[in-house]
Amino acid sequence: MTDNLGQTDKIKTRITNMLQHRTSAYIREFNALHAPIRSLGSWYQENFDFPNFLNEVFMIVFDARLGVEDKIRDISNYMEKYQNKTTLLLIAELKKRGFNG
């Protein structure tokens, strides 16, 4: 995040690749679980609003008013927000399938 913020395309590509790589690791781990939802990782991927999350990340990264610490904090907050939304969808799906814990 200390790169030249004028290199917008390069930075967006690096961030996108980093997040997709990390996400793919979680998807593989989730898919390996014996869970009430078959291929849980794939389900999570389909229901996580990655495009809008990524746009939020880009808005933060390219906000020249924010320092690195603020950017990291804000991105973490947005990540938690999107994860919580997806978790609520997962809970609803599990209830729909009759799983109550």
HELIX and SHEET records of a PDB file:
HELIX    1   1 THR A    8  ASN A   31  1                                  24    
HELIX    2   2 LEU A   40  ASN A   47  1                                   8    
HELIX    3   3 PHE A   50  VAL A   61  1                                  12    
HELIX    4   4 VAL A   68  LYS A   96  1                                  29    
END                                                                             
